[in-house]
Amino acid sequence: MLALFIDLSLFVALTLALSPLLPGNRTITTIAALAGFVILTSYYYFAATWLLWGKTVGGAIFDVKVIGDGDGVMSVKAASLRWIGLVASLLTAGLGFVLAGLPGRMLRRASVLQPRVHRSITCQPHPGALAPAAEKGSPATPDRDGARDR
């Protein structure tokens, strides 16, 4: 949820940055045009970042990655459905997020409500593990503690 909060704050900042460009007499048409632009931009932002990198800016900050079924590549259809689920959840004051947290067979089938989220962990190998195979009689053979025999 914190990653989503970061992503939504980007769109609040975009809206605030563009609002001075609206004409002085703000009509429903100009406000609707700004809202439509922000919504369309949000689709391209979320869908493109999920397709290209598997995570948004907020996901990168909190190290959360969304992966597709099977081979790990998300399709355009899956990204679009995920964005529709995100917008529907936000428009219903978070009801979709609450439903996604509930256990149940029906909810498990809905890939929009139950996405697979992957937290990446980086492991560093032991320094002696990547040493080239020592030749016979070479003094550069690591022992059990990783120290070199001399």
C-alpha positions in Angstrom: 0.0 0.0 0.0 2.9 2.3 0.6 4.1 1.8 -2.9 0.7 2.7 -4.2 0.7 5.8 -2.0 4.0 6.9 -3.6 2.6 6.4 -7.1 -0.6 8.3 -6.3 1.4 11.1 -4.9 3.1 11.5 -8.3 -0.3 12.1 -9.9 -1.4 14.5 -7.2 1.8 16.5 -7.9 1.1 16.3 -11.7 -2.4 17.6 -11.1 -1.2 20.5 -8.9 1.5 21.3 -11.4 -1.0 21.5 -14.3 -3.8 23.3 -12.5 -2.2 26.8 -13.0 -2.4 26.2 -16.7 -6.2 26.0 -16.6 -8.0 29.2 -17.6 -9.1 31.6 -14.9 -12.8 30.8 -15.3 -12.7 27.1 -14.5 -15.7 25.3 -16.0 -16.7 21.7 -15.6 -15.2 21.1 -19.1 -11.7 22.3 -18.2 -11.7 20.3 -14.9 -13.0 17.2 -16.8 -10.2 17.6 -19.4 -7.5 17.8 -16.7 -9.0 14.8 -14.9 -9.2 12.8 -18.2 -5.6 13.7 -19.0 -4.4 12.5 -15.5 -6.4 9.3 -15.8 -5.1 8.5 -19.3 -1.5 9.3 -18.1 -2.0 7.0 -15.1 -3.0 4.2 -17.4 0.1 4.6 -19.5 2.3 5.0 -16.4 1.1 1.9 -14.6 0.6 -0.4 -17.6 4.0 0.6 -19.2 6.0 0.2 -16.0 4.4 -3.1 -15.1 5.1 -4.4 -18.7 8.6 -3.1 -19.0 10.0 -3.4 -15.5 7.4 -5.3 -13.5 7.2 -2.4 -10.9 6.4 1.2 -10.6 8.4 4.0 -8.9 6.7 3.2 -5.6 7.4 -0.5 -6.2 11.0 0.2 -6.9 11.3 2.2 -3.6 9.8 -0.7 -1.6 11.3 -3.4 -3.7 8.0 -5.0 -4.8 7.7 -6.5 -8.3 4.6 -7.7 -10.0 5.0 -10.8 -12.2 2.7 -12.5 -14.6 1.5 -16.1 -14.5 3.9 -18.8 -15.7 6.9 -17.3 -17.4 6.9 -14.1 -15.4 6.0 -11.8 -18.3 2.8 -9.8 -17.9 0.6 -9.4 -20.9 -1.0 -6.1 -22.0 -4.4 -7.5 -21.2 -3.3 -8.5 -17.7 -1.8 -5.0 -17.1 -4.9 -3.3 -18.4 -7.2 -5.4 -16.2 -4.9 -4.7 -13.2 -5.2 -1.0 -13.9 -9.0 -1.2 -14.1 -9.0 -3.1 -10.8 -6.8 -0.4 -9.3 -9.0 2.4 -10.5 -12.2 0.6 -9.4 -10.6 0.0 -6.0 -9.7 3.7 -5.6 -13.2 4.8 -6.7 -14.9 2.6 -4.2 -12.7 4.0 -1.3 -10.4 0.9 -1.2 -13.1 -1.8 -1.2 -11.2 -3.8 -3.9 -8.1 -3.8 -1.7 -10.1 -5.1 1.3 -11.7 -7.8 -0.9 -8.2 -8.8 -2.2 -7.1 -9.5 1.4 -10.0 -11.9 2.1 -9.5 -15.6 1.6 -11.8 -17.5 -0.7 -12.0 -19.5 -3.9 -13.8 -16.8 -5.9 -11.2 -14.2 -5.0 -8.3 -16.5 -5.9 -9.6 -16.8 -9.5 -9.6 -13.0 -10.1 -6.1 -12.2 -11.1 -6.9 -8.5 -10.8 -7.7 -8.9 -7.1 -5.0 -11.4 -6.3 -1.8 -10.5 -8.2 1.4 -12.3 -7.7 3.9 -10.0 -6.0 7.5 -10.8 -5.8 10.0 -9.3 -3.4 13.5 -9.5 -4.8 16.4 -10.5 -2.6 20.0 -10.0 -3.7 22.5 -12.6 -2.5 26.2 -12.1 -2.7 28.4 -15.2 -3.1 31.2 -16.0 -0.7 34.4 -14.5 -2.0 36.2 -17.9 -2.1 33.3 -19.5 -4.0 34.2 -17.9 -7.3 37.9 -18.5 -7.2 39.2 -20.5 -10.2 39.9 -24.1 -9.7 43.4 -24.4 -8.2 46.0 -26.3 -10.1 47.7 -29.2 -8.5 50.2 -28.0 -5.9 49.0 -24.4 -6.1 49.1 -22.4 -2.9 45.9 -20.5 -3.8 43.5 -23.2 -2.5 40.9 -21.8 0.0 40.3 -23.9 3.1 37.0 -24.3 5.0 37.1 -20.8 6.5 37.9 -19.1 3.2 41.5 -18.4 4.2 44.2 -19.3 1.6 46.7 -22.0 2.3 50.3 -20.8 2.2 
